[in-house]
Amino acid sequence: MPHPPHPDPAGRAGAARRHPPHIAILGAGFAALAAVRRLRRQAPQARITLIAPEPVFTYLPSLIWIPTGLRDAGDLRVPLRGFLDRHRVEFVAARATGLADGGRRVLTSQGEIANDALLIATGGRFLRALPGIEHAHVLCEGPDAACAIRERLVRMDAGRLAFGFGTNPREPGAMRGGPIFELLFGIETWLRRTRRRDRFELTFFHASERPGERLGARAVPAILADMAARGIRTRLGEPPRSFTAEGVVTAEGSIPADMILFMPGLEGPDWAAASGLPLSPGGFFRADAHCRVEGAQRVYVAGDAGSHPGPDWLPKQAHMAELQADAAARNLLDELAGRPPRARPRPELLCVIDTLDAGTLVYRGACRSWMLPRTRLLHWAKKRFEARYLGALRRGAPPV
């Protein structure tokens, strides 16, 4: 049930010290769980409320394995009741619709929820502005979208597949291209395993001549060389203009395709405009170096819902979301205690580009970047990390 408004809607730091603070978290993904872990560790008496449509966590990094049958949707969805009970977190099944009083009241589909401090971790949403986007399959929309790709692939005996990803023209950093590379290489490997590769034409398209440049200078030539070695065609430097049932229309012509797999750019949550908080050009909550929403008191943002300062390659991925959530939780507690926020999440990109049978590790930080060549060990390591994370969550323990 929604909680009644706090008698001090301004949530002054003095009031917060007179009673256990009530901290509200919006979302149930990587950032939200990382924040719960940090908050409960440092503030055992705090009242924590998690607000999300359902008490379920979805392990999005492994969606790439659903289309090729390595995972099923149920493998990646974990009920959170055990985790929430163990960490003494109240749960409200609701969708955020806006904020009031500078964030001290969360407006939801189930009513208002007052708080002393707020962390926004709802994630963003995919831009669906390109004409004909309904003809494209968007993997990261969730398990159902990944299952739809698998069902379509299984029915195809031959055909043309087109893979690509885009960005938000109002905020170029709002993109997620890594999963498309993994989906492309994974499906190519799967087609070879099922002895059907010679009956399929695979094409990768992108608006830039150097797709994946955010992964680092060494990653781009390695990825393109892998595509060439696998017989994957490329159409680079051709911004997509629209999608049709026959394929992709680009600025330079068309790409015939029986199936389009595309990752659009990201934009902010659909309720952000009703929050009264400052937003970036792409519709994300504008954060400062401490993950605090600019101009707001005790309102923080972590993960894809925010526009955070950092290098132009700052990723929108689970690892970075957890780093932001951990810093946000520390700073939120400092601010409740009357101290200035101090923690800053280090900018870091860390990912394994999986090919269904092997993986390439890419790292990029503030001072250095490196890449480990493809090896079967990294594919195993990615599966092992997934097993440990979800295993801990199913036991109600803090995710590793």
C-alpha positions as CSV (number, residue, x, y, z in Angstrom):
1,M,0.0,0.0,0.0
2,P,1.2,3.6,-0.6
3,H,2.7,5.2,2.4
4,P,1.2,8.4,3.9
5,P,3.0,11.7,3.4
6,H,5.7,12.4,5.9
7,P,4.7,15.1,8.4
8,D,7.7,17.1,7.2
9,P,7.4,17.0,3.4
10,A,10.6,19.1,3.0
11,G,12.5,16.1,4.5
12,R,14.9,18.4,6.4
13,A,18.2,16.8,7.4
14,G,17.3,17.5,11.1
15,A,14.0,15.6,10.8
16,A,15.9,12.8,9.1
17,R,18.2,12.5,12.1
18,R,15.2,12.3,14.6
19,H,13.9,9.1,13.1
20,P,15.2,6.4,10.8
21,P,15.2,7.9,7.3
22,H,12.8,6.7,4.7
23,I,14.7,6.1,1.4
24,A,12.7,5.3,-1.7
25,I,14.3,3.5,-4.7
26,L,12.6,3.5,-8.1
27,G,13.5,0.4,-10.2
28,A,14.4,-3.3,-9.8
29,G,17.5,-3.6,-11.9
30,F,21.2,-3.7,-11.4
31,A,21.5,-0.2,-10.0
32,A,18.6,-0.6,-7.6
33,L,19.9,-3.8,-6.1
34,A,23.4,-2.4,-5.8
35,A,21.9,0.6,-3.9
36,V,20.0,-1.7,-1.6
37,R,23.1,-3.6,-0.8
38,R,25.1,-0.4,0.1
39,L,22.3,1.3,2.0
40,R,21.5,-1.7,4.2
41,R,25.2,-2.2,4.9
42,Q,25.7,1.4,6.0
43,A,22.3,2.3,7.4
44,P,20.9,-0.8,9.1
45,Q,18.0,1.1,10.7
46,A,16.9,2.9,7.6
47,R,13.5,2.3,6.1
48,I,13.9,1.3,2.4
49,T,11.0,1.1,-0.1
50,L,11.5,-0.3,-3.5
51,I,9.0,0.8,-6.2
52,A,8.7,-1.2,-9.4
53,P,6.0,-2.7,-11.6
54,E,6.8,-6.2,-10.2
55,P,9.2,-7.7,-7.7
56,V,11.3,-9.5,-10.3
57,F,14.8,-9.0,-11.6
58,T,15.8,-9.7,-15.2
59,Y,19.4,-10.4,-16.0
60,L,19.6,-8.4,-19.3
61,P,23.2,-9.2,-20.3
62,S,22.2,-12.8,-21.1
63,L,19.4,-11.9,-23.4
64,I,21.9,-12.4,-26.2
65,W,21.8,-16.2,-25.5
66,I,18.0,-16.6,-25.8
67,P,17.8,-16.4,-29.6
68,T,20.2,-19.3,-30.0
69,G,18.6,-21.4,-27.3
70,L,21.5,-21.2,-24.8
71,R,19.0,-19.6,-22.3
72,D,15.2,-19.4,-21.9
73,A,13.3,-16.5,-20.6
74,G,12.7,-18.1,-17.3
75,D,16.4,-18.6,-16.7
76,L,16.9,-14.9,-16.5
77,R,13.9,-13.8,-14.4
78,V,14.4,-14.0,-10.6
79,P,11.7,-13.2,-8.0
80,L,13.0,-10.7,-5.5
81,R,10.9,-11.6,-2.5
82,G,13.7,-13.4,-0.8
83,F,16.2,-10.7,-1.4
84,L,13.8,-8.0,-0.3
85,D,12.9,-9.8,2.9
86,R,16.5,-10.6,3.8
87,H,17.4,-6.9,3.4
88,R,14.2,-5.7,5.1
89,V,13.0,-3.7,2.1
90,E,9.4,-2.8,1.6
91,F,8.0,-3.3,-1.9
92,V,5.3,-1.3,-3.7
93,A,4.1,-2.7,-7.0
94,A,3.6,0.5,-9.0
95,R,4.9,2.5,-11.9
96,A,6.3,6.0,-11.3
97,T,4.3,8.7,-13.0
98,G,6.0,11.8,-11.7
99,L,7.4,13.6,-8.6
100,A,6.3,16.4,-6.4
101,D,7.9,18.7,-3.8
102,G,11.3,18.4,-5.4
103,G,11.3,14.6,-5.2
104,R,10.0,14.3,-1.6
105,R,6.8,12.7,-3.0
106,V,6.8,10.0,-5.7
107,L,3.7,10.0,-7.8
108,T,2.8,6.4,-8.8
109,S,0.0,4.4,-10.4
110,Q,-0.9,3.4,-6.8
111,G,-0.8,6.8,-5.2
112,E,1.8,9.0,-3.6
113,I,4.8,7.8,-1.6
114,A,6.7,10.2,0.6
115,N,10.4,9.9,1.4
116,D,13.4,11.6,3.0
117,A,15.7,10.7,0.1
118,L,15.1,9.2,-3.4
119,L,17.2,7.2,-5.8
120,I,16.0,6.9,-9.4
121,A,17.1,3.7,-11.0
122,T,14.3,2.9,-13.5
123,G,16.4,2.7,-16.6
124,G,15.7,4.5,-19.8
125,R,13.6,3.4,-22.9
126,F,14.4,2.8,-26.5
127,L,13.7,5.5,-29.1
128,R,11.1,4.2,-31.5
129,A,11.2,7.3,-33.8
130,L,12.5,5.8,-37.0
131,P,9.7,5.1,-39.5
132,G,8.9,1.4,-39.7
133,I,10.6,0.6,-36.4
134,E,7.8,-2.0,-35.9
135,H,9.6,-4.1,-38.5
136,A,12.7,-4.4,-36.4
137,H,13.3,-6.8,-33.4
138,V,14.8,-4.9,-30.4
139,L,16.6,-7.5,-28.3
140,C,17.1,-5.5,-25.1
141,E,13.4,-4.7,-24.7
142,G,13.3,-7.9,-22.7
143,P,12.9,-11.7,-22.6
144,D,9.8,-11.6,-24.7
145,A,11.6,-9.7,-27.5
146,A,14.5,-12.2,-27.3
147,C,12.1,-15.1,-27.6
148,A,10.4,-13.6,-30.6
149,I,13.8,-13.5,-32.3
150,R,14.4,-17.1,-31.5
151,E,11.0,-18.2,-32.8
152,R,11.5,-16.3,-36.0
153,L,15.0,-17.8,-36.5
154,V,13.8,-21.3,-35.9
155,R,11.1,-20.9,-38.6
156,M,13.7,-19.7,-41.2
157,D,15.4,-22.2,-43.4
158,A,17.3,-19.5,-45.3
159,G,17.2,-15.7,-45.5
160,R,18.9,-12.3,-45.1
161,L,19.5,-10.9,-41.6
162,A,20.4,-7.2,-41.0
163,F,22.0,-6.1,-37.7
164,G,22.6,-2.6,-36.5
165,F,22.3,-0.1,-33.7
166,G,21.7,3.6,-33.4
167,T,21.9,6.5,-30.9
168,N,19.8,9.4,-29.7
169,P,20.6,12.4,-32.0
170,R,19.9,14.7,-29.1
171,E,22.4,12.9,-26.8
172,P,24.8,10.8,-28.9
173,G,26.2,8.9,-25.9
174,A,22.8,7.3,-25.2
175,M,23.4,4.1,-27.0
176,R,23.9,0.4,-26.3
177,G,25.8,-1.3,-29.2
178,G,27.6,-4.1,-27.5
179,P,24.6,-6.5,-27.4
180,I,24.1,-6.2,-31.1
181,F,27.7,-7.3,-31.8
182,E,27.2,-10.3,-29.5
183,L,23.8,-11.1,-31.1
184,L,25.4,-10.9,-34.6
185,F,28.4,-13.1,-33.7
186,G,26.3,-15.5,-31.6
187,I,23.7,-16.1,-34.4
188,E,26.5,-16.6,-36.9
189,T,28.1,-19.2,-34.7
190,W,24.8,-20.9,-34.2
191,L,24.1,-21.0,-37.9
192,R,27.4,-22.7,-38.5
193,R,26.7,-25.2,-35.7
194,T,23.3,-26.1,-37.2
195,R,24.9,-26.4,-40.7
196,R,22.8,-23.6,-42.2
197,R,25.3,-20.8,-42.5
198,D,25.6,-21.0,-46.2
199,R,21.9,-20.4,-46.6
200,F,22.0,-17.1,-44.7
201,E,23.3,-13.6,-45.7
202,L,24.3,-11.5,-42.7
203,T,24.8,-7.8,-43.0
204,F,25.9,-5.3,-40.3
205,F,24.9,-1.6,-40.9
206,H,25.8,1.5,-39.0
207,A,25.8,5.3,-39.5
208,S,29.5,5.5,-38.6
209,E,32.5,4.3,-40.4
210,R,33.9,3.1,-37.0
211,P,31.1,1.4,-35.1
212,G,31.8,0.5,-31.5
213,E,34.5,3.3,-31.2
214,R,33.4,3.8,-27.5
215,L,34.9,0.4,-26.8
216,G,38.4,1.8,-27.6
217,A,40.7,2.2,-30.6
218,R,41.8,-1.5,-30.6
219,A,38.3,-2.8,-30.5
220,V,36.9,-1.4,-33.7
221,P,39.4,-3.0,-36.1
222,A,39.2,-6.3,-34.2
223,I,35.4,-6.4,-34.5
224,L,35.4,-5.5,-38.2
225,A,38.1,-8.1,-38.9
226,D,36.0,-10.7,-37.1
227,M,33.1,-9.8,-39.3
228,A,35.2,-10.1,-42.4
229,A,36.5,-13.5,-41.3
230,R,33.0,-14.8,-40.8
231,G,31.7,-13.6,-44.1
232,I,29.5,-10.9,-42.6
233,R,28.8,-8.0,-45.0
234,T,29.1,-4.4,-43.7
235,R,27.4,-1.2,-44.7
236,L,29.1,1.5,-42.8
237,G,28.7,5.2,-42.9
238,E,25.0,4.8,-43.9
239,P,22.6,6.2,-41.4
240,P,19.3,4.2,-41.4
241,R,16.3,6.3,-42.6
242,S,13.5,3.8,-42.2
243,F,12.6,0.1,-42.0
244,T,10.2,-1.8,-44.1
245,A,9.1,-5.4,-44.5
246,E,11.7,-5.8,-47.2
247,G,14.7,-4.4,-45.3
248,V,16.5,-1.3,-44.2
249,V,16.5,2.0,-46.1
250,T,19.7,4.0,-45.5
251,A,21.0,7.3,-46.7
252,E,22.9,5.5,-49.5
253,G,20.3,2.9,-50.6
254,S,18.6,-0.1,-49.2
255,I,19.7,-3.3,-47.5
256,P,17.4,-6.2,-48.3
257,A,16.5,-8.2,-45.2
258,D,14.0,-10.8,-44.2
259,M,14.6,-10.0,-40.6
260,I,16.0,-6.8,-39.0
261,L,17.7,-6.8,-35.6
262,F,18.2,-3.3,-34.4
263,M,19.1,-1.6,-31.1
264,P,17.8,2.0,-31.1
265,G,19.3,4.8,-29.1
266,L,18.1,5.5,-25.6
267,E,16.0,8.3,-24.1
268,G,14.9,9.1,-20.6
269,P,11.9,7.5,-18.7
270,D,8.4,8.4,-20.0
271,W,7.5,10.0,-16.7
272,A,10.7,12.2,-16.5
273,A,9.0,15.3,-17.9
274,A,6.4,15.1,-15.1
275,S,9.1,15.1,-12.4
276,G,9.9,18.8,-12.3
277,L,13.6,18.0,-12.3
278,P,16.2,19.2,-14.8
279,L,16.6,17.0,-17.8
280,S,19.3,16.5,-20.4
281,P,18.5,17.0,-24.2
282,G,17.8,13.3,-24.4
283,G,15.3,13.4,-21.6
284,F,17.5,11.9,-18.9
285,F,17.8,13.2,-15.4
286,R,20.7,15.5,-15.4
287,A,23.2,14.3,-12.7
288,D,26.3,16.0,-11.2
289,A,29.6,14.3,-10.5
290,H,28.2,12.7,-7.3
291,C,25.1,11.2,-9.1
292,R,22.8,13.8,-7.5
293,V,20.2,15.3,-9.8
294,E,21.2,18.9,-10.4
295,G,19.4,21.4,-8.3
296,A,17.6,18.8,-6.1
297,Q,18.1,17.9,-2.5
298,R,18.6,14.2,-1.7
299,V,17.5,13.0,-5.1
300,Y,20.0,10.8,-6.9
301,V,20.0,8.9,-10.2
302,A,22.0,5.8,-11.3
303,G,22.1,3.8,-14.5
304,D,20.3,4.5,-17.8
305,A,17.8,7.0,-16.3
306,G,20.5,9.5,-15.8
307,S,22.8,11.7,-17.9
308,H,26.0,11.6,-16.0
309,P,29.2,13.7,-16.5
310,G,32.2,11.9,-17.8
311,P,34.2,11.0,-20.9
312,D,32.4,10.7,-24.2
313,W,32.7,6.9,-24.0
314,L,30.9,6.7,-20.6
315,P,28.9,3.5,-21.1
316,K,25.3,2.7,-20.4
317,Q,25.8,-0.8,-19.1
318,A,25.1,-2.8,-15.9
319,H,28.6,-2.5,-14.5
320,M,28.6,1.3,-14.8
321,A,25.1,1.5,-13.3
322,E,26.3,-0.5,-10.3
323,L,29.2,1.9,-9.8
324,Q,26.9,4.9,-10.0
325,A,24.4,3.3,-7.6
326,D,27.0,2.6,-5.0
327,A,28.3,6.1,-5.1
328,A,24.8,7.5,-5.1
329,A,23.9,5.5,-2.0
330,R,27.0,6.7,-0.1
331,N,26.3,10.3,-1.0
332,L,22.6,10.0,-0.2
333,L,23.4,8.8,3.3
334,D,26.0,11.6,3.7
335,E,23.5,14.2,2.7
336,L,20.9,12.8,5.2
337,A,23.5,13.1,7.9
338,G,24.2,16.8,7.0
339,R,27.5,16.1,5.2
340,P,28.3,17.1,1.7
341,P,28.4,14.2,-0.9
342,R,31.9,13.0,-1.6
343,A,31.8,9.7,-3.5
344,R,32.3,9.8,-7.3
345,P,31.8,6.8,-9.5
346,R,34.9,6.0,-11.5
347,P,34.2,6.0,-15.3
348,E,34.8,2.4,-16.4
349,L,33.7,0.2,-19.3
350,L,34.1,-3.5,-18.8
351,C,32.5,-6.1,-21.1
352,V,32.9,-9.5,-22.7
353,I,31.9,-9.5,-26.3
354,D,30.5,-13.1,-26.5
355,T,30.3,-15.2,-29.7
356,L,28.4,-18.1,-28.2
357,D,31.5,-20.2,-28.0
358,A,34.2,-17.7,-26.9
359,G,34.6,-14.1,-25.8
360,T,36.8,-11.0,-26.0
361,L,37.3,-8.9,-22.9
362,V,37.3,-5.1,-23.4
363,Y,38.3,-2.7,-20.7
364,R,38.4,1.1,-20.8
365,G,39.1,3.4,-17.8
366,A,40.1,7.0,-17.2
367,C,43.8,6.3,-17.7
368,R,44.1,3.2,-19.8
369,S,42.3,0.7,-22.0
370,W,43.1,-2.8,-23.1
371,M,41.6,-5.8,-24.7
372,L,42.1,-9.6,-24.3
373,P,41.8,-11.6,-27.5
374,R,39.0,-14.1,-28.0
375,T,39.2,-17.2,-25.9
376,R,36.7,-19.9,-24.8
377,L,37.7,-19.2,-21.2
378,L,36.0,-15.8,-21.4
379,H,32.7,-17.3,-22.6
380,W,32.9,-19.7,-19.6
381,A,33.7,-16.8,-17.3
382,K,30.7,-14.8,-18.5
383,K,28.4,-17.8,-17.9
384,R,30.0,-18.4,-14.5
385,F,29.5,-14.7,-13.4
386,E,25.8,-15.0,-14.5
387,A,25.4,-18.2,-12.4
388,R,27.0,-16.7,-9.3
389,Y,25.0,-13.4,-9.6
390,L,21.6,-15.1,-10.1
391,G,22.4,-17.9,-7.6
392,A,23.1,-15.4,-4.9
393,L,19.9,-13.5,-5.8
394,R,17.8,-16.6,-5.6
395,R,19.1,-17.4,-2.2
396,G,18.2,-13.8,-1.1
397,A,21.9,-13.0,-0.6
398,P,23.5,-9.8,-2.0
399,P,24.4,-10.3,-5.6
400,V,28.1,-10.8,-6.2
